[in-house]
Amino acid sequence: MKKIFRHTLSCAAVALALGLTGTASQAAGNEILLGASVQLTGPVANTGRYYNDAYKLAVDQINRKGGVTVNGKKYTLALKIYDNQSDVNLSVRQYTQLVSQDKVNFLLGPFASNFALADSAVSEKYQIPMVQGGGASDQIFARHFKYVFGTLAPASNYFSSTIKMFKQLKPQPTKVALLYADDSFDVSVANGTRPLLKASGADTVLDERYSSNASNFNTLLSQIKSKQADAVLVAGHETEILNFIRQAKSLDVSPKFYSFTVGVPSDDFRKALGKDAEYAFGMTAWLPSPTLKDDWFGDAAQFAKAWGAQYRYEPDYHAASGVADVEALVKAIEKANSLDPKAVRDALAASNFQSLYGHIKFADNGQIHLDQTVIQVQNGKPVAVFDGEKFLKQPQYPMPDWAKR
């Protein structure tokens, strides 16, 4: 049975209770309704919750700060969120319901590229703007859609800073294993990483795809060991990476360097592994710096503090990108001075503002570009070590053998 989550402040809650749903181009009373389908249960719910929590926190904060002004009239933001149960087909049906039956004004995205790839087709079909910070696959933005906008940097560039760092590590990694899941995000990561590795002069000794939600990596780990890879790059989702690391320890597969597209920035990931998370590298386009400012939270450090107080866990770039999605829509609505979907879509395309997540300026394909900072787990915390050009802090490298930790 699908679960529906509604979230507003009191006046908007009353409007929902009375059934005051508007059309896509005209808000009900003083309410602007945003809709989303996210993974609140199922295999990727641990990351999906970032978006649910981000949307709620952003809506609450924007409403507390006065809401949204259109043509001199004040509007309150409201949310309608469905639980897609980590089922992409259900997610598509729910987005269709959001626009065709629930009559939401605008859309926020799900987590994961394969979901965003499918769900954004609904946005395009009905010409309702969707801003999503959960899908980074290049495939999402290669279709020349006009109504989908993304706040994650291109997946094809995720390992760029990591590979640039190779040349400054001593000893320099020369034999690299590239592993990636078979979903659209991880395939895009792999497609972008191959030419970067080739240009770096590294020898790719293993290039293997595995099934999404894989639980057994023993065969791949044995190949890593037999081919004597000294660096391993893994594109996957958090549960897969947890399984990979646990089995690497069990088989004592200890290259000099591990890096993962997800996990390292996540508090839950590090808690799940404990000391076994040490030395793992990852990347992030966001850190809670006080230099990143916005109109509602103040700055990223204040946002992180508010997030921790509200949810009792630390935000990462998923959380920040989710908040930026809401902020981008509000900026566009006020810039357009209209609730007309096309006018807001055009304002989104012209976005150019600073958020607590970073600079929001969409390219012609609807995606933003943000540099990835290399991070490493050191003493249980993610530490920024390389910015794409120089070391910010000395990495702990090479990684010691499991048996010697």
LINFEN-V211155 format. One record per residue. PSI is psi in degrees with one decimal (999 if undefined). OMEGA is omega in whole degrees, 0 to 359 (NA if undefined). Layout:
# LINFEN-V211155
psi=PSI omega=OMEGA
psi=PSI omega=OMEGA
This chain:
# LINFEN-V211155
psi=130.2 omega=182
psi=148.7 omega=179
psi=140.0 omega=178
psi=133.6 omega=179
psi=124.8 omega=176
psi=140.2 omega=181
psi=121.5 omega=173
psi=176.4 omega=166
psi=175.6 omega=195
psi=-46.8 omega=184
psi=-38.0 omega=179
psi=-33.7 omega=178
psi=-39.0 omega=178
psi=-41.7 omega=180
psi=-42.2 omega=178
psi=-42.4 omega=181
psi=-31.5 omega=180
psi=0.5 omega=178
psi=27.2 omega=184
psi=69.7 omega=177
psi=139.5 omega=182
psi=-177.2 omega=173
psi=174.4 omega=182
psi=-23.2 omega=184
psi=-3.2 omega=181
psi=116.8 omega=181
psi=150.8 omega=178
psi=115.6 omega=179
psi=-119.9 omega=180
psi=31.3 omega=186
psi=133.7 omega=171
psi=118.6 omega=186
psi=121.0 omega=176
psi=138.9 omega=182
psi=148.2 omega=178
psi=157.1 omega=170
psi=121.3 omega=183
psi=164.9 omega=182
psi=94.7 omega=177
psi=-17.2 omega=174
psi=167.0 omega=180
psi=-176.3 omega=190
psi=-30.2 omega=183
psi=21.1 omega=181
psi=-27.5 omega=182
psi=-33.1 omega=175
psi=-34.0 omega=179
psi=-32.4 omega=182
psi=-26.4 omega=178
psi=-40.8 omega=184
psi=-42.5 omega=174
psi=-48.6 omega=182
psi=-38.1 omega=180
psi=-44.9 omega=180
psi=-43.2 omega=181
psi=-45.7 omega=182
psi=-41.8 omega=180
psi=-45.0 omega=180
psi=-46.1 omega=179
psi=-46.3 omega=184
psi=-41.7 omega=180
psi=-40.4 omega=177
psi=-40.1 omega=178
psi=-31.5 omega=182
psi=9.6 omega=174
psi=-4.0 omega=177
psi=-146.5 omega=186
psi=136.0 omega=180
psi=124.9 omega=177
psi=120.5 omega=181
psi=40.0 omega=178
psi=-0.2 omega=181
psi=137.2 omega=179
psi=133.0 omega=178
psi=149.3 omega=173
psi=137.4 omega=174
psi=143.4 omega=174
psi=156.4 omega=182
psi=140.8 omega=165
psi=116.3 omega=184
psi=129.0 omega=174
psi=150.1 omega=172
psi=113.7 omega=180
psi=1.1 omega=175
psi=27.0 omega=181
psi=30.4 omega=181
psi=112.1 omega=186
psi=-34.2 omega=179
psi=-40.2 omega=176
psi=-38.9 omega=180
psi=-43.5 omega=179
psi=-42.9 omega=179
psi=-37.5 omega=180
psi=-38.9 omega=176
psi=-36.4 omega=176
psi=-40.9 omega=178
psi=-39.5 omega=181
psi=-41.9 omega=184
psi=-33.0 omega=186
psi=-28.9 omega=182
psi=-46.6 omega=182
psi=-18.3 omega=176
psi=45.4 omega=176
psi=155.6 omega=179
psi=-42.7 omega=183
psi=164.6 omega=186
psi=142.7 omega=168
psi=159.7 omega=191
psi=171.7 omega=174
psi=-176.6 omega=169
psi=150.0 omega=171
psi=138.0 omega=186
psi=-37.9 omega=181
psi=-31.4 omega=175
psi=-48.7 omega=181
psi=-35.0 omega=179
psi=-44.9 omega=180
psi=-44.7 omega=187
psi=-32.2 omega=181
psi=-20.4 omega=175
psi=-30.8 omega=176
psi=-44.8 omega=178
psi=-45.6 omega=182
psi=-41.4 omega=181
psi=-44.7 omega=183
psi=-3.3 omega=179
psi=50.2 omega=173
psi=120.7 omega=183
psi=136.5 omega=172
psi=127.6 omega=171
psi=122.7 omega=185
psi=139.0 omega=179
psi=26.0 omega=182
psi=-9.2 omega=181
psi=122.7 omega=183
psi=-4.4 omega=184
psi=135.6 omega=177
psi=-26.0 omega=180
psi=-34.4 omega=182
psi=-37.2 omega=189
psi=6.4 omega=179
psi=0.5 omega=186
psi=2.4 omega=178
psi=32.8 omega=174
psi=150.4 omega=182
psi=-14.1 omega=189
psi=5.6 omega=177
psi=133.5 omega=180
psi=140.7 omega=185
psi=137.8 omega=181
psi=14.1 omega=170
psi=143.7 omega=177
psi=159.5 omega=183
psi=133.8 omega=179
psi=-33.2 omega=183
psi=-16.0 omega=183
psi=7.8 omega=186
psi=-39.4 omega=184
psi=7.5 omega=184
psi=-52.0 omega=181
psi=-36.1 omega=179
psi=-45.3 omega=182
psi=-34.6 omega=174
psi=-33.7 omega=180
psi=-27.6 omega=182
psi=-43.7 omega=186
psi=-15.9 omega=180
psi=-0.6 omega=176
psi=146.0 omega=178
psi=118.0 omega=358
psi=149.8 omega=182
psi=130.3 omega=175
psi=134.4 omega=181
psi=-24.5 omega=179
psi=114.9 omega=189
psi=136.7 omega=172
psi=130.4 omega=179
psi=117.8 omega=178
psi=142.9 omega=182
psi=144.9 omega=177
psi=168.2 omega=187
psi=19.6 omega=176
psi=171.9 omega=189
psi=-37.3 omega=179
psi=-51.7 omega=186
psi=-32.2 omega=174
psi=-40.9 omega=177
psi=-40.3 omega=176
psi=-49.1 omega=182
psi=-42.7 omega=181
psi=-34.6 omega=178
psi=-28.0 omega=184
psi=-35.6 omega=183
psi=-52.7 omega=180
psi=-29.6 omega=177
psi=-41.9 omega=178
psi=-42.6 omega=180
psi=-43.9 omega=180
psi=-27.6 omega=181
psi=-14.5 omega=182
psi=1.0 omega=180
psi=151.8 omega=177
psi=114.1 omega=178
psi=102.3 omega=185
psi=-13.7 omega=179
psi=129.8 omega=179
psi=96.8 omega=190
psi=138.6 omega=174
psi=142.3 omega=175
psi=165.3 omega=183
psi=138.0 omega=175
psi=144.2 omega=183
psi=21.8 omega=177
psi=142.9 omega=179
psi=-12.8 omega=184
psi=112.7 omega=180
psi=13.7 omega=186
psi=-42.7 omega=181
psi=-45.4 omega=179
psi=-38.8 omega=178
psi=-37.0 omega=177
psi=-37.3 omega=178
psi=-39.3 omega=177
psi=-42.8 omega=182
psi=-44.8 omega=183
psi=-31.4 omega=180
psi=-0.9 omega=176
psi=41.9 omega=176
psi=134.1 omega=178
psi=-6.8 omega=173
psi=137.9 omega=181
psi=123.9 omega=178
psi=124.6 omega=184
psi=123.1 omega=174
psi=121.1 omega=182
psi=-174.0 omega=177
psi=169.3 omega=195
psi=-43.4 omega=181
psi=-39.3 omega=178
psi=-43.7 omega=182
psi=-39.0 omega=176
psi=-45.9 omega=178
psi=-41.6 omega=181
psi=-48.4 omega=183
psi=-42.9 omega=180
psi=-40.3 omega=180
psi=-31.1 omega=175
psi=-41.5 omega=177
psi=-44.5 omega=181
psi=-37.8 omega=181
psi=0.6 omega=182
psi=48.3 omega=174
psi=110.3 omega=190
psi=75.5 omega=171
psi=177.7 omega=180
psi=-22.5 omega=194
psi=128.4 omega=170
psi=136.7 omega=172
psi=142.4 omega=186
psi=144.0 omega=181
psi=-25.0 omega=180
psi=168.9 omega=173
psi=-56.5 omega=187
psi=-38.9 omega=178
psi=-11.3 omega=190
psi=129.2 omega=177
psi=-42.7 omega=181
psi=-40.1 omega=179
psi=-47.4 omega=182
psi=-35.2 omega=177
psi=-37.6 omega=181
psi=-35.4 omega=183
psi=-21.5 omega=183
psi=-133.8 omega=182
psi=-19.1 omega=179
psi=-12.0 omega=176
psi=-15.2 omega=181
psi=144.2 omega=176
psi=-12.0 omega=181
psi=134.5 omega=176
psi=153.2 omega=174
psi=-161.6 omega=178
psi=157.2 omega=177
psi=144.9 omega=174
psi=1.2 omega=184
psi=137.6 omega=169
psi=148.6 omega=187
psi=67.7 omega=182
psi=139.1 omega=176
psi=-10.2 omega=178
psi=-14.7 omega=178
psi=111.8 omega=188
psi=155.4 omega=174
psi=-176.8 omega=185
psi=-6.0 omega=189
psi=-42.0 omega=181
psi=-17.5 omega=183
psi=-71.8 omega=175
psi=175.2 omega=186
psi=-31.9 omega=178
psi=-41.6 omega=177
psi=-38.9 omega=176
psi=-46.6 omega=180
psi=-38.2 omega=178
psi=-44.0 omega=179
psi=-40.1 omega=178
psi=-49.1 omega=181
psi=-39.0 omega=179
psi=-36.1 omega=183
psi=-42.2 omega=192
psi=-11.5 omega=178
psi=29.3 omega=168
psi=162.5 omega=187
psi=141.5 omega=174
psi=152.5 omega=170
psi=-163.0 omega=186
psi=-25.6 omega=175
psi=-45.4 omega=180
psi=-47.0 omega=182
psi=-39.2 omega=179
psi=-35.4 omega=177
psi=-42.5 omega=177
psi=-40.6 omega=179
psi=-31.3 omega=178
psi=-46.3 omega=179
psi=-43.8 omega=181
psi=-39.1 omega=180
psi=-41.5 omega=178
psi=-44.5 omega=181
psi=-43.7 omega=177
psi=-42.5 omega=183
psi=-39.8 omega=178
psi=-45.8 omega=182
psi=-34.0 omega=178
psi=-41.8 omega=178
psi=-23.2 omega=185
psi=39.8 omega=187
psi=157.5 omega=172
psi=7.9 omega=177
psi=126.3 omega=185
psi=-40.5 omega=181
psi=-41.4 omega=179
psi=-40.9 omega=178
psi=-37.6 omega=177
psi=-45.0 omega=180
psi=-36.3 omega=178
psi=-37.1 omega=175
psi=-44.2 omega=180
psi=-27.7 omega=180
psi=11.1 omega=182
psi=139.6 omega=178
psi=84.1 omega=184
psi=161.4 omega=178
psi=131.9 omega=177
psi=173.8 omega=176
psi=-10.1 omega=178
psi=-30.6 omega=183
psi=-168.7 omega=182
psi=121.6 omega=180
psi=104.7 omega=175
psi=110.1 omega=185
psi=136.6 omega=173
psi=175.0 omega=182
psi=-27.8 omega=181
psi=-2.5 omega=177
psi=3.7 omega=183
psi=148.6 omega=177
psi=166.5 omega=178
psi=119.9 omega=176
psi=139.4 omega=179
psi=146.3 omega=177
psi=128.5 omega=173
psi=131.2 omega=177
psi=130.4 omega=178
psi=159.0 omega=179
psi=143.5 omega=175
psi=117.0 omega=177
psi=120.8 omega=182
psi=40.9 omega=174
psi=2.1 omega=182
psi=148.3 omega=174
psi=124.4 omega=184
psi=130.2 omega=176
psi=122.6 omega=184
psi=-22.1 omega=184
psi=132.4 omega=185
psi=12.7 omega=182
psi=-15.6 omega=179
psi=-40.5 omega=186
psi=160.5 omega=175
psi=134.5 omega=173
psi=-29.0 omega=174
psi=148.1 omega=183
psi=124.9 omega=177
psi=153.2 omega=174
psi=100.5 omega=189
psi=144.3 omega=355
psi=158.5 omega=176
psi=129.7 omega=180
psi=157.0 omega=174
psi=147.5 omega=178
psi=-40.3 omega=184
psi=-17.8 omega=183
psi=6.5 omega=181
psi=999 omega=NA
